[in-house]
């Protein structure tokens, strides 16, 4: 009877530890992480014909892990909030670290600027709303 109790306790302990998720082990997946980029303006730029290029940008503490340019457009063609540009992007390699996400934009013959937000490591979904001004 004592052997059965010891065996039952040992089996319970082994069962508890075998059910633990270990995300650091190769082959296991982190929870899926997604970023939704939203680009729009609430300003009237109808007279501004400068070319502008927006890049969707994701970086961790070590390096840029995603940077992709949208098609160049005129500033006057940036849509209003009702017609905003919405793009969803899965985090490359499902990077589990704290990320810096947002937009880098270049206005032809004017300069470069950006809009960044933090995507905490504990979050699985982030919306980056950029009201261009």
N, CA, C and O atoms as a Tinker XYZ file with bonds, in Angstrom:
   532  protein
     1  N      0.825000   -1.192000    0.000000    73     2
     2  CA     0.000000    0.000000    0.000000    64     1     3
     3  C      0.868000    1.253000    0.000000    63     2     4     5
     4  O      0.562000    2.239000   -0.671000    81     3
     5  N      1.960000    1.196000    0.768000    73     3     6
     6  CA     2.880000    2.334000    0.834000    64     5     7
     7  C      3.515000    2.589000   -0.536000    63     6     8     9
     8  O      3.707000    3.742000   -0.921000    81     7
     9  N      3.836000    1.540000   -1.263000    73     7    10
    10  CA     4.449000    1.668000   -2.588000    64     9    11
    11  C      3.486000    2.352000   -3.547000    63    10    12    13
    12  O      3.904000    3.158000   -4.379000    81    11
    13  N      2.210000    2.039000   -3.438000    73    11    14
    14  CA     1.210000    2.651000   -4.320000    64    13    15
    15  C      1.086000    4.142000   -4.031000    63    14    16    17
    16  O      0.975000    4.938000   -4.964000    81    15
    17  N      1.102000    4.544000   -2.745000    73    15    18
    18  CA     1.023000    5.958000   -2.388000    64    17    19
    19  C      2.241000    6.718000   -2.894000    63    18    20    21
    20  O      2.098000    7.814000   -3.436000    81    19
    21  N      3.434000    6.160000   -2.729000    73    19    22
    22  CA     4.673000    6.799000   -3.207000    64    21    23
    23  C      4.625000    6.932000   -4.735000    63    22    24    25
    24  O      4.997000    7.965000   -5.292000    81    23
    25  N      4.164000    5.877000   -5.391000    73    23    26
    26  CA     4.062000    5.902000   -6.842000    64    25    27
    27  C      3.063000    6.977000   -7.297000    63    26    28    29
    28  O      3.328000    7.693000   -8.262000    81    27
    29  N      1.923000    7.097000   -6.612000    73    27    30
    30  CA     0.904000    8.088000   -6.953000    64    29    31
    31  C      1.431000    9.504000   -6.757000    63    30    32    33
    32  O      1.183000   10.372000   -7.594000    81    31
    33  N      2.156000    9.754000   -5.664000    73    31    34
    34  CA     2.738000   11.069000   -5.413000    64    33    35
    35  C      3.785000   11.391000   -6.486000    63    34    36    37
    36  O      3.812000   12.505000   -7.009000    81    35
    37  N      4.633000   10.432000   -6.809000    73    35    38
    38  CA     5.674000   10.640000   -7.820000    64    37    39
    39  C      5.039000   10.934000   -9.181000    63    38    40    41
    40  O      5.492000   11.818000   -9.909000    81    39
    41  N      3.990000   10.189000   -9.514000    73    39    42
    42  CA     3.298000   10.399000  -10.778000    64    41    43
    43  C      2.646000   11.782000  -10.836000    63    42    44    45
    44  O      2.652000   12.425000  -11.886000    81    43
    45  N      2.089000   12.238000   -9.723000    73    43    46
    46  CA     1.486000   13.569000   -9.654000    64    45    47
    47  C      2.530000   14.660000   -9.853000    63    46    48    49
    48  O      2.303000   15.606000  -10.607000    81    47
    49  N      3.666000   14.533000   -9.185000    73    47    50
    50  CA     4.746000   15.523000   -9.308000    64    49    51
    51  C      5.255000   15.570000  -10.744000    63    50    52    53
    52  O      5.431000   16.655000  -11.297000    81    51
    53  N      5.492000   14.431000  -11.348000    73    51    54
    54  CA     5.968000   14.388000  -12.733000    64    53    55
    55  C      4.919000   15.011000  -13.656000    63    54    56    57
    56  O      5.271000   15.749000  -14.575000    81    55
    57  N      3.658000   14.728000  -13.427000    73    55    58
    58  CA     2.576000   15.287000  -14.244000    64    57    59
    59  C      2.506000   16.799000  -14.149000    63    58    60    61
    60  O      2.273000   17.472000  -15.153000    81    59
    61  N      2.705000   17.348000  -12.949000    73    59    62
    62  CA     2.659000   18.799000  -12.776000    64    61    63
    63  C      3.771000   19.485000  -13.557000    63    62    64    65
    64  O      3.535000   20.515000  -14.188000    81    63
    65  N      4.968000   18.934000  -13.524000    73    63    66
    66  CA     6.092000   19.571000  -14.206000    64    65    67
    67  C      6.070000   19.349000  -15.711000    63    66    68    69
    68  O      6.595000   20.176000  -16.457000    81    67
    69  N      5.481000   18.264000  -16.171000    73    67    70
    70  CA     5.460000   18.007000  -17.609000    64    69    71
    71  C      4.427000   18.879000  -18.320000    63    70    72    73
    72  O      4.503000   19.022000  -19.541000    81    71
    73  N      3.470000   19.464000  -17.610000    73    71    74
    74  CA     2.442000   20.309000  -18.223000    64    73    75
    75  C      2.875000   21.762000  -18.316000    63    74    76    77
    76  O      2.166000   22.572000  -18.914000    81    75
    77  N      3.996000   22.108000  -17.753000    73    75    78
    78  CA     4.474000   23.487000  -17.761000    64    77    79
    79  C      4.976000   23.858000  -19.156000    63    78    80    81
    80  O      5.755000   23.121000  -19.760000    81    79
    81  N      4.523000   25.007000  -19.661000    73    79    82
    82  CA     5.007000   25.492000  -20.960000    64    81    83
    83  C      6.368000   26.137000  -20.770000    63    82    84    85
    84  O      6.584000   26.917000  -19.842000    81    83
    85  N      7.269000   25.799000  -21.658000    73    83    86
    86  CA     8.603000   26.390000  -21.628000    64    85    87
    87  C      8.835000   27.054000  -22.984000    63    86    88    89
    88  O      9.207000   26.382000  -23.946000    81    87
    89  N      8.620000   28.358000  -23.065000    73    87    90
    90  CA     8.742000   29.064000  -24.333000    64    89    91
    91  C     10.186000   29.253000  -24.772000    63    90    92    93
    92  O     10.429000   29.606000  -25.926000    81    91
    93  N     11.142000   29.030000  -23.892000    73    91    94
    94  CA    12.537000   29.220000  -24.261000    64    93    95
    95  C     13.118000   28.005000  -24.974000    63    94    96    97
    96  O     14.195000   28.093000  -25.565000    81    95
    97  N     12.432000   26.893000  -24.928000    73    95    98
    98  CA    12.921000   25.683000  -25.554000    64    97    99
    99  C     12.631000   25.739000  -27.050000    63    98   100   101
   100  O     11.512000   26.076000  -27.435000    81    99
   101  N     13.620000   25.412000  -27.921000    73    99   102
   102  CA    13.368000   25.423000  -29.359000    64   101   103
   103  C     12.199000   24.510000  -29.711000    63   102   104   105
   104  O     12.030000   23.442000  -29.123000    81   103
   105  N     11.399000   24.943000  -30.675000    73   103   106
   106  CA    10.256000   24.149000  -31.092000    64   105   107
   107  C      8.956000   24.614000  -30.456000    63   106   108   109
   108  O      7.879000   24.356000  -30.993000    81   107
   109  N      9.040000   25.291000  -29.325000    73   107   110
   110  CA     7.827000   25.836000  -28.705000    64   109   111
   111  C      7.557000   27.208000  -29.299000    63   110   112   113
   112  O      8.488000   27.910000  -29.694000    81   111
   113  N      6.295000   27.592000  -29.364000    73   111   114
   114  CA     5.929000   28.886000  -29.922000    64   113   115
   115  C      5.502000   29.840000  -28.827000    63   114   116   117
   116  O      4.827000   29.452000  -27.874000    81   115
   117  N      5.902000   31.094000  -28.975000    73   115   118
   118  CA     5.414000   32.140000  -28.094000    64   117   119
   119  C      3.986000   32.454000  -28.511000    63   118   120   121
   120  O      3.594000   32.140000  -29.635000    81   119
   121  N      3.206000   33.060000  -27.644000    73   119   122
   122  CA     1.870000   33.496000  -28.071000    64   121   123
   123  C      2.009000   34.451000  -29.257000    63   122   124   125
   124  O      2.914000   35.285000  -29.285000    81   123
   125  N      1.135000   34.329000  -30.207000    73   123   126
   126  CA     1.179000   35.140000  -31.419000    64   125   127
   127  C      1.090000   36.631000  -31.089000    63   126   128   129
   128  O      0.298000   37.034000  -30.237000    81   127
   129  N      1.909000   37.452000  -31.768000    73   127   130
   130  CA     1.907000   38.899000  -31.559000    64   129   131
   131  C      1.635000   39.600000  -32.886000    63   130   132   133
   132  O      2.218000   39.258000  -33.915000    81   131
   133  N      0.738000   40.586000  -32.845000    73   131   134
   134  CA     0.315000   41.294000  -34.058000    64   133   135
   135  C      0.276000   42.793000  -33.789000    63   134   136   137
   136  O     -0.059000   43.244000  -32.694000    81   135
   137  N      0.632000   43.549000  -34.828000    73   135   138
   138  CA     0.567000   45.014000  -34.767000    64   137   139
   139  C     -0.387000   45.479000  -35.858000    63   138   140   141
   140  O     -0.318000   45.020000  -36.998000    81   139
   141  N     -1.274000   46.392000  -35.494000    73   139   142
   142  CA    -2.161000   47.012000  -36.475000    64   141   143
   143  C     -1.731000   48.464000  -36.636000    63   142   144   145
   144  O     -1.837000   49.263000  -35.705000    81   143
   145  N     -1.246000   48.791000  -37.825000    73   143   146
   146  CA    -0.816000   50.143000  -38.154000    64   145   147
   147  C     -2.005000   50.883000  -38.762000    63   146   148   149
   148  O     -2.648000   50.376000  -39.681000    81   147
   149  N     -2.302000   52.086000  -38.251000    73   147   150
   150  CA    -3.396000   52.907000  -38.790000    64   149   151
   151  C     -2.843000   54.293000  -39.110000    63   150   152   153
   152  O     -2.287000   54.969000  -38.245000    81   151
   153  N     -3.004000   54.698000  -40.353000    73   151   154
   154  CA    -2.479000   55.979000  -40.834000    64   153   155
   155  C     -3.612000   56.815000  -41.394000    63   154   156   157
   156  O     -4.394000   56.353000  -42.225000    81   155
   157  N     -3.690000   58.067000  -40.924000    73   155   158
   158  CA    -4.724000   58.990000  -41.381000    64   157   159
   159  C     -4.321000   60.403000  -40.978000    63   158   160   161
   160  O     -3.297000   60.606000  -40.326000    81   159
   161  N     -5.145000   61.384000  -41.376000    73   159   162
   162  CA    -4.958000   62.746000  -40.901000    64   161   163
   163  C     -6.319000   63.384000  -40.669000    63   162   164   165
   164  O     -7.291000   63.080000  -41.360000    81   163
   165  N     -6.368000   64.254000  -39.705000    73   163   166
   166  CA    -7.564000   65.058000  -39.454000    64   165   167
   167  C     -7.320000   66.518000  -39.838000    63   166   168   169
   168  O     -8.113000   67.396000  -39.498000    81   167
   169  N     -6.232000   66.767000  -40.540000    73   167   170
   170  CA    -5.878000   68.111000  -41.002000    64   169   171
   171  C     -6.264000   68.264000  -42.474000    63   170   172   173
   172  O     -6.431000   67.274000  -43.186000    81   171
   173  N     -6.402000   69.497000  -42.915000    73   171   174
   174  CA    -6.674000   69.771000  -44.322000    64   173   175
   175  C     -5.353000   70.061000  -45.028000    63   174   176   177
   176  O     -4.792000   71.147000  -44.883000    81   175
   177  N     -4.864000   69.097000  -45.785000    73   175   178
   178  CA    -3.629000   69.246000  -46.550000    64   177   179
   179  C     -3.929000   69.319000  -48.052000    63   178   180   181
   180  O     -3.071000   68.973000  -48.865000    81   179
   181  N     -5.111000   69.755000  -48.423000    73   179   182
   182  CA    -5.533000   69.737000  -49.833000    64   181   183
   183  C     -4.640000   70.581000  -50.746000    63   182   184   185
   184  O     -4.649000   70.385000  -51.961000    81   183
   185  N     -3.880000   71.503000  -50.189000    73   183   186
   186  CA    -2.991000   72.348000  -50.993000    64   185   187
   187  C     -1.536000   71.864000  -50.977000    63   186   188   189
   188  O     -0.684000   72.462000  -51.635000    81   187
   189  N     -1.243000   70.798000  -50.239000    73   187   190
   190  CA     0.144000   70.346000  -50.080000    64   189   191
   191  C      0.449000   69.208000  -51.046000    63   190   192   193
   192  O     -0.022000   68.085000  -50.863000    81   191
   193  N      1.235000   69.502000  -52.067000    73   191   194
   194  CA     1.544000   68.493000  -53.089000    64   193   195
   195  C      2.932000   67.869000  -52.914000    63   194   196   197
   196  O      3.441000   67.227000  -53.833000    81   195
   197  N      3.544000   68.053000  -51.743000    73   195   198
   198  CA     4.824000   67.383000  -51.485000    64   197   199
   199  C      4.635000   65.867000  -51.507000    63   198   200   201
   200  O      3.593000   65.356000  -51.095000    81   199
   201  N      5.646000   65.159000  -51.989000    73   199   202
   202  CA     5.640000   63.697000  -51.916000    64   201   203
   203  C      6.031000   63.270000  -50.511000    63   202   204   205
   204  O      6.895000   63.880000  -49.882000    81   203
   205  N      5.379000   62.205000  -50.023000    73   203   206
   206  CA     5.696000   61.670000  -48.701000    64   205   207
   207  C      5.728000   60.144000  -48.796000    63   206   208   209
   208  O      4.898000   59.531000  -49.467000    81   207
   209  N      6.695000   59.554000  -48.118000    73   207   210
   210  CA     6.806000   58.103000  -48.049000    64   209   211
   211  C      6.783000   57.687000  -46.591000    63   210   212   213
   212  O      7.563000   58.188000  -45.781000    81   211
   213  N      5.885000   56.766000  -46.258000    73   211   214
   214  CA     5.780000   56.224000  -44.903000    64   213   215
   215  C      6.383000   54.830000  -44.877000    63   214   216   217
   216  O      6.175000   54.030000  -45.789000    81   215
   217  N      7.132000   54.551000  -43.819000    73   215   218
   218  CA     7.648000   53.203000  -43.579000    64   217   219
   219  C      7.009000   52.654000  -42.318000    63   218   220   221
   220  O      6.944000   53.346000  -41.302000    81   219
   221  N      6.535000   51.408000  -42.373000    73   219   222
   222  CA     6.106000   50.694000  -41.179000    64   221   223
   223  C      7.375000   50.161000  -40.544000    63   222   224   225
   224  O      8.210000   49.576000  -41.234000    81   223
   225  N      7.537000   50.349000  -39.242000    73   223   226
   226  CA     8.825000   50.082000  -38.601000    64   225   227
   227  C      8.632000   49.312000  -37.292000    63   226   228   229
   228  O      7.802000   49.674000  -36.459000    81   227
   229  N      9.414000   48.244000  -37.130000    73   227   230
   230  CA     9.422000   47.453000  -35.894000    64   229   231
   231  C     10.876000   47.178000  -35.528000    63   230   232   233
   232  O     11.658000   46.710000  -36.355000    81   231
   233  N     11.226000   47.475000  -34.276000    73   231   234
   234  CA    12.581000   47.137000  -33.819000    64   233   235
   235  C     12.539000   46.642000  -32.381000    63   234   236   237
   236  O     11.698000   47.052000  -31.582000    81   235
   237  N     13.488000   45.734000  -32.074000    73   235   238
   238  CA    13.663000   45.315000  -30.686000    64   237   239
   239  C     14.859000   46.075000  -30.134000    63   238   240   241
   240  O     15.327000   47.023000  -30.765000    81   239
   241  N     15.357000   45.683000  -28.983000    73   239   242
   242  CA    16.474000   46.430000  -28.378000    64   241   243
   243  C     17.771000   46.296000  -29.158000    63   242   244   245
   244  O     18.670000   47.124000  -29.015000    81   243
   245  N     17.875000   45.248000  -29.990000    73   243   246
   246  CA    19.119000   44.980000  -30.700000    64   245   247
   247  C     19.160000   45.471000  -32.139000    63   246   248   249
   248  O     20.205000   45.896000  -32.631000    81   247
   249  N     18.001000   45.409000  -32.816000    73   247   250
   250  CA    18.035000   45.695000  -34.256000    64   249   251
   251  C     16.639000   45.947000  -34.806000    63   250   252   253
   252  O     15.631000   45.706000  -34.141000    81   251
   253  N     16.612000   46.440000  -36.045000    73   251   254
   254  CA    15.364000   46.596000  -36.782000    64   253   255
   255  C     14.965000   45.204000  -37.270000    63   254   256   257
   256  O     15.759000   44.514000  -37.908000    81   255
   257  N     13.725000   44.795000  -36.965000    73   255   258
   258  CA    13.280000   43.472000  -37.405000    64   257   259
   259  C     12.262000   43.552000  -38.549000    63   258   260   261
   260  O     11.939000   42.539000  -39.168000    81   259
   261  N     11.757000   44.761000  -38.826000    73   259   262
   262  CA    10.854000   44.948000  -39.967000    64   261   263
   263  C     10.844000   46.422000  -40.330000    63   262   264   265
   264  O     10.722000   47.285000  -39.461000    81   263
   265  N     10.973000   46.706000  -41.626000    73   263   266
   266  CA    10.885000   48.077000  -42.124000    64   265   267
   267  C     10.408000   47.975000  -43.564000    63   266   268   269
   268  O     11.121000   47.457000  -44.423000    81   267
   269  N      9.220000   48.462000  -43.824000    73   267   270
   270  CA     8.649000   48.336000  -45.161000    64   269   271
   271  C      7.980000   49.641000  -45.568000    63   270   272   273
   272  O      7.181000   50.205000  -44.820000    81   271
   273  N      8.315000   50.109000  -46.756000    73   271   274
   274  CA     7.781000   51.381000  -47.250000    64   273   275
   275  C      6.426000   51.180000  -47.919000    63   274   276   277
   276  O      6.207000   50.218000  -48.655000    81   275
   277  N      5.528000   52.115000  -47.640000    73   275   278
   278  CA     4.269000   52.192000  -48.387000    64   277   279
   279  C      4.562000   52.961000  -49.679000    63   278   280   281
   280  O      5.591000   53.628000  -49.780000    81   279
   281  N      3.691000   52.875000  -50.636000    73   279   282
   282  CA     3.870000   53.618000  -51.885000    64   281   283
   283  C      3.916000   55.116000  -51.586000    63   282   284   285
   284  O      3.162000   55.624000  -50.756000    81   283
   285  N      4.814000   55.806000  -52.280000    73   283   286
   286  CA     4.911000   57.259000  -52.129000    64   285   287
   287  C      3.592000   57.888000  -52.558000    63   286   288   289
   288  O      2.984000   57.472000  -53.544000    81   287
   289  N      3.157000   58.895000  -51.806000    73   287   290
   290  CA     1.905000   59.595000  -52.110000    64   289   291
   291  C      2.108000   61.087000  -51.905000    63   290   292   293
   292  O      3.133000   61.511000  -51.371000    81   291
   293  N      1.158000   61.864000  -52.316000    73   291   294
   294  CA     1.148000   63.299000  -52.038000    64   293   295
   295  C      0.575000   63.489000  -50.635000    63   294   296   297
   296  O     -0.306000   62.740000  -50.213000    81   295
   297  N      1.073000   64.485000  -49.921000    73   295   298
   298  CA     0.537000   64.755000  -48.584000    64   297   299
   299  C     -0.966000   65.010000  -48.666000    63   298   300   301
   300  O     -1.708000   64.598000  -47.774000    81   299
   301  N     -1.413000   65.668000  -49.699000    73   299   302
   302  CA    -2.845000   65.947000  -49.855000    64   301   303
   303  C     -3.675000   64.668000  -50.018000    63   302   304   305
   304  O     -4.896000   64.705000  -49.864000    81   303
   305  N     -3.028000   63.539000  -50.328000    73   303   306
   306  CA    -3.740000   62.272000  -50.526000    64   305   307
   307  C     -3.782000   61.384000  -49.285000    63   306   308   309
   308  O     -4.337000   60.286000  -49.336000    81   307
   309  N     -3.209000   61.836000  -48.181000    73   307   310
   310  CA    -3.313000   61.054000  -46.944000    64   309   311
   311  C     -4.784000   61.046000  -46.544000    63   310   312   313
   312  O     -5.401000   62.105000  -46.433000    81   311
   313  N     -5.349000   59.864000  -46.328000    73   311   314
   314  CA    -6.794000   59.796000  -46.073000    64   313   315
   315  C     -7.198000   60.324000  -44.702000    63   314   316   317
   316  O     -6.381000   60.406000  -43.785000    81   315
   317  N     -8.475000   60.681000  -44.581000    73   315   318
   318  CA    -9.000000   61.088000  -43.282000    64   317   319
   319  C     -9.256000   59.840000  -42.428000    63   318   320   321
   320  O     -9.052000   58.715000  -42.884000    81   319
   321  N     -9.698000   60.048000  -41.203000    73   319   322
   322  CA    -9.856000   58.925000  -40.277000    64   321   323
   323  C    -10.898000   57.906000  -40.746000    63   322   324   325
   324  O    -10.752000   56.713000  -40.480000    81   323
   325  N    -11.929000   58.353000  -41.429000    73   323   326
   326  CA   -12.947000   57.424000  -41.932000    64   325   327
   327  C    -12.419000   56.503000  -43.026000    63   326   328   329
   328  O    -12.953000   55.414000  -43.236000    81   327
   329  N    -11.378000   56.936000  -43.719000    73   327   330
   330  CA   -10.821000   56.166000  -44.829000    64   329   331
   331  C     -9.366000   55.770000  -44.564000    63   330   332   333
   332  O     -8.601000   55.556000  -45.504000    81   331
   333  N     -8.994000   55.675000  -43.323000    73   331   334
   334  CA    -7.596000   55.446000  -42.942000    64   333   335
   335  C     -7.013000   54.182000  -43.573000    63   334   336   337
   336  O     -7.731000   53.246000  -43.925000    81   335
   337  N     -5.702000   54.193000  -43.700000    73   335   338
   338  CA    -4.968000   53.030000  -44.171000    64   337   339
   339  C     -4.737000   52.137000  -42.958000    63   338   340   341
   340  O     -4.186000   52.586000  -41.953000    81   339
   341  N     -5.155000   50.875000  -43.047000    73   339   342
   342  CA    -5.001000   49.927000  -41.944000    64   341   343
   343  C     -4.244000   48.709000  -42.453000    63   342   344   345
   344  O     -4.643000   48.070000  -43.427000    81   343
   345  N     -3.144000   48.401000  -41.776000    73   343   346
   346  CA    -2.321000   47.248000  -42.146000    64   345   347
   347  C     -2.011000   46.459000  -40.891000    63   346   348   349
   348  O     -1.534000   47.017000  -39.902000    81   347
   349  N     -2.283000   45.152000  -40.928000    73   347   350
   350  CA    -1.910000   44.284000  -39.808000    64   349   351
   351  C     -0.664000   43.510000  -40.183000    63   350   352   353
   352  O     -0.536000   43.013000  -41.302000    81   351
   353  N      0.249000   43.415000  -39.236000    73   351   354
   354  CA     1.521000   42.730000  -39.460000    64   353   355
   355  C      1.825000   41.851000  -38.252000    63   354   356   357
   356  O      1.800000   42.317000  -37.113000    81   355
   357  N      2.109000   40.584000  -38.508000    73   355   358
   358  CA     2.584000   39.703000  -37.444000    64   357   359
   359  C      4.023000   40.076000  -37.133000    63   358   360   361
   360  O      4.791000   40.409000  -38.036000    81   359
   361  N      4.386000   40.022000  -35.879000    73   359   362
   362  CA     5.758000   40.340000  -35.479000    64   361   363
   363  C      6.690000   39.272000  -36.064000    63   362   364   365
   364  O      6.472000   38.081000  -35.840000    81   363
   365  N      7.726000   39.682000  -36.814000    73   363   366
   366  CA     8.654000   38.719000  -37.404000    64   365   367
   367  C      9.274000   37.794000  -36.359000    63   366   368   369
   368  O      9.675000   38.235000  -35.282000    81   367
   369  N      9.346000   36.532000  -36.686000    73   367   370
   370  CA     9.858000   35.480000  -35.811000    64   369   371
   371  C      9.141000   35.488000  -34.460000    63   370   372   373
   372  O      9.637000   34.928000  -33.483000    81   371
   373  N      7.975000   36.125000  -34.415000    73   371   374
   374  CA     7.181000   36.215000  -33.184000    64   373   375
   375  C      8.042000   36.673000  -32.009000    63   374   376   377
   376  O      7.940000   36.138000  -30.905000    81   375
   377  N      8.885000   37.663000  -32.258000    73   375   378
   378  CA     9.817000   38.195000  -31.252000    64   377   379
   379  C      9.070000   38.527000  -29.957000    63   378   380   381
   380  O      8.135000   39.328000  -29.969000    81   379
   381  N      9.481000   37.909000  -28.832000    73   379   382
   382  CA     8.765000   38.102000  -27.571000    64   381   383
   383  C      9.231000   39.307000  -26.760000    63   382   384   385
   384  O      8.699000   39.555000  -25.678000    81   383
   385  N     10.195000   40.050000  -27.251000    73   383   386
   386  CA    10.762000   41.145000  -26.455000    64   385   387
   387  C      9.935000   42.422000  -26.566000    63   386   388   389
   388  O      8.994000   42.502000  -27.356000    81   387
   389  N     10.306000   43.423000  -25.756000    73   387   390
   390  CA     9.692000   44.745000  -25.839000    64   389   391
   391  C     10.110000   45.357000  -27.169000    63   390   392   393
   392  O     11.286000   45.332000  -27.533000    81   391
   393  N      9.135000   45.909000  -27.892000    73   391   394
   394  CA     9.405000   46.437000  -29.223000    64   393   395
   395  C      9.090000   47.917000  -29.308000    63   394   396   397
   396  O      8.284000   48.450000  -28.545000    81   395
   397  N      9.750000   48.568000  -30.260000    73   395   398
   398  CA     9.438000   49.950000  -30.623000    64   397   399
   399  C      8.813000   49.859000  -32.012000    63   398   400   401
   400  O      9.439000   49.374000  -32.954000    81   399
   401  N      7.553000   50.337000  -32.129000    73   399   402
   402  CA     6.815000   50.186000  -33.381000    64   401   403
   403  C      6.236000   51.528000  -33.821000    63   402   404   405
   404  O      5.925000   52.385000  -32.994000    81   403
   405  N      6.100000   51.693000  -35.118000    73   403   406
   406  CA     5.500000   52.930000  -35.591000    64   405   407
   407  C      5.816000   53.230000  -37.035000    63   406   408   409
   408  O      6.037000   52.337000  -37.852000    81   407
   409  N      5.830000   54.524000  -37.324000    73   407   410
   410  CA     6.028000   55.018000  -38.683000    64   409   411
   411  C      7.260000   55.913000  -38.739000    63   410   412   413
   412  O      7.500000   56.720000  -37.840000    81   411
   413  N      8.029000   55.760000  -39.799000    73   411   414
   414  CA     9.064000   56.727000  -40.168000    64   413   415
   415  C      8.576000   57.319000  -41.483000    63   414   416   417
   416  O      8.146000   56.591000  -42.378000    81   415
   417  N      8.644000   58.652000  -41.598000    73   415   418
   418  CA     8.180000   59.236000  -42.854000    64   417   419
   419  C      9.177000   60.265000  -43.361000    63   418   420   421
   420  O      9.843000   60.969000  -42.602000    81   419
   421  N      9.242000   60.313000  -44.685000    73   419   422
   422  CA    10.167000   61.196000  -45.376000    64   421   423
   423  C      9.362000   62.081000  -46.324000    63   422   424   425
   424  O      8.682000   61.588000  -47.224000    81   423
   425  N      9.447000   63.394000  -46.110000    73   423   426
   426  CA     8.811000   64.351000  -47.011000    64   425   427
   427  C      9.892000   64.852000  -47.961000    63   426   428   429
   428  O     10.896000   65.424000  -47.537000    81   427
   429  N      9.671000   64.630000  -49.238000    73   427   430
   430  CA    10.656000   64.971000  -50.258000    64   429   431
   431  C     11.064000   66.435000  -50.161000    63   430   432   433
   432  O     10.209000   67.318000  -50.106000    81   431
   433  N     12.378000   66.694000  -50.139000    73   431   434
   434  CA    12.987000   68.020000  -50.047000    64   433   435
   435  C     12.659000   68.765000  -48.753000    63   434   436   437
   436  O     12.847000   69.978000  -48.669000    81   435
   437  N     12.171000   68.041000  -47.747000    73   435   438
   438  CA    11.874000   68.661000  -46.453000    64   437   439
   439  C     12.640000   67.952000  -45.339000    63   438   440   441
   440  O     13.417000   68.588000  -44.627000    81   439
   441  N     12.434000   66.648000  -45.178000    73   439   442
   442  CA    13.144000   65.931000  -44.133000    64   441   443
   443  C     12.456000   64.648000  -43.707000    63   442   444   445
   444  O     11.481000   64.198000  -44.308000    81   443
   445  N     13.007000   64.081000  -42.643000    73   443   446
   446  CA    12.546000   62.808000  -42.106000    64   445   447
   447  C     12.051000   63.021000  -40.687000    63   446   448   449
   448  O     12.621000   63.809000  -39.932000    81   447
   449  N     10.980000   62.311000  -40.325000    73   447   450
   450  CA    10.485000   62.323000  -38.957000    64   449   451
   451  C      9.875000   60.961000  -38.654000    63   450   452   453
   452  O      9.959000   60.052000  -39.479000    81   451
   453  N      9.264000   60.808000  -37.485000    73   451   454
   454  CA     8.767000   59.502000  -37.076000    64   453   455
   455  C      7.696000   59.640000  -36.002000    63   454   456   457
   456  O      7.512000   60.692000  -35.391000    81   455
   457  N      7.011000   58.540000  -35.807000    73   455   458
   458  CA     6.038000   58.382000  -34.720000    64   457   459
   459  C      6.214000   56.958000  -34.201000    63   458   460   461
   460  O      5.930000   55.998000  -34.917000    81   459
   461  N      6.686000   56.814000  -32.952000    73   459   462
   462  CA     6.915000   55.496000  -32.360000    64   461   463
   463  C      6.110000   55.312000  -31.091000    63   462   464   465
   464  O      5.820000   56.270000  -30.374000    81   463
   465  N      5.754000   54.065000  -30.825000    73   463   466
   466  CA     5.093000   53.674000  -29.586000    64   465   467
   467  C      5.757000   52.403000  -29.081000    63   466   468   469
   468  O      6.386000   51.670000  -29.845000    81   467
   469  N      5.610000   52.150000  -27.780000    73   467   470
   470  CA     6.162000   50.937000  -27.188000    64   469   471
   471  C      5.142000   49.807000  -27.295000    63   470   472   473
   472  O      3.943000   50.010000  -27.105000    81   471
   473  N      5.648000   48.609000  -27.604000    73   471   474
   474  CA     4.839000   47.392000  -27.625000    64   473   475
   475  C      5.429000   46.489000  -26.544000    63   474   476   477
   476  O      6.397000   45.772000  -26.798000    81   475
   477  N      4.849000   46.518000  -25.332000    73   475   478
   478  CA     5.410000   45.756000  -24.211000    64   477   479
   479  C      5.476000   44.255000  -24.505000    63   478   480   481
   480  O      4.655000   43.719000  -25.249000    81   479
   481  N      6.450000   43.601000  -23.916000    73   479   482
   482  CA     6.632000   42.164000  -24.143000    64   481   483
   483  C      5.449000   41.344000  -23.643000    63   482   484   485
   484  O      5.226000   40.231000  -24.120000    81   483
   485  N      4.695000   41.870000  -22.698000    73   483   486
   486  CA     3.562000   41.133000  -22.144000    64   485   487
   487  C      2.309000   41.212000  -23.021000    63   486   488   489
   488  O      1.341000   40.495000  -22.768000    81   487
   489  N      2.311000   42.075000  -24.051000    73   487   490
   490  CA     1.135000   42.257000  -24.904000    64   489   491
   491  C      1.245000   41.404000  -26.165000    63   490   492   493
   492  O      2.339000   41.137000  -26.663000    81   491
   493  N      0.085000   40.983000  -26.668000    73   491   494
   494  CA     0.068000   40.202000  -27.906000    64   493   495
   495  C     -0.526000   40.979000  -29.078000    63   494   496   497
   496  O     -0.412000   40.539000  -30.222000    81   495
   497  N     -1.164000   42.138000  -28.815000    73   495   498
   498  CA    -1.756000   42.939000  -29.882000    64   497   499
   499  C     -1.527000   44.417000  -29.594000    63   498   500   501
   500  O     -1.699000   44.876000  -28.465000    81   499
   501  N     -1.138000   45.153000  -30.625000    73   499   502
   502  CA    -0.862000   46.581000  -30.479000    64   501   503
   503  C     -1.463000   47.320000  -31.666000    63   502   504   505
   504  O     -1.282000   46.914000  -32.814000    81   503
   505  N     -2.178000   48.406000  -31.387000    73   503   506
   506  CA    -2.681000   49.296000  -32.440000    64   505   507
   507  C     -1.853000   50.578000  -32.380000    63   506   508   509
   508  O     -1.785000   51.242000  -31.346000    81   507
   509  N     -1.225000   50.912000  -33.507000    73   507   510
   510  CA    -0.462000   52.145000  -33.630000    64   509   511
   511  C     -1.281000   53.089000  -34.498000    63   510   512   513
   512  O     -1.339000   52.927000  -35.716000    81   511
   513  N     -1.916000   54.077000  -33.868000    73   511   514
   514  CA    -2.712000   55.072000  -34.585000    64   513   515
   515  C     -1.853000   56.299000  -34.811000    63   514   516   517
   516  O     -1.330000   56.887000  -33.864000    81   515
   517  N     -1.709000   56.685000  -36.077000    73   515   518
   518  CA    -0.908000   57.853000  -36.393000    64   517   519
   519  C     -1.751000   58.862000  -37.151000    63   518   520   521
   520  O     -2.077000   58.671000  -38.322000    81   519
   521  N     -2.098000   59.944000  -36.459000    73   519   522
   522  CA    -2.816000   61.070000  -37.041000    64   521   523
   523  C     -1.756000   62.052000  -37.534000    63   522   524   525
   524  O     -1.244000   62.863000  -36.763000    81   523
   525  N     -1.431000   61.972000  -38.833000    73   523   526
   526  CA    -0.382000   62.818000  -39.409000    64   525   527
   527  C     -0.779000   64.274000  -39.324000    63   526   528   529
   528  O     -1.902000   64.640000  -39.672000    81   527
   529  N      0.165000   65.128000  -38.849000    73   527   530
   530  CA    -0.071000   66.575000  -38.734000    64   529   531
   531  C      1.075000   67.342000  -39.335000    63   530   532
   532  O      1.061000   68.573000  -39.335000    81   531
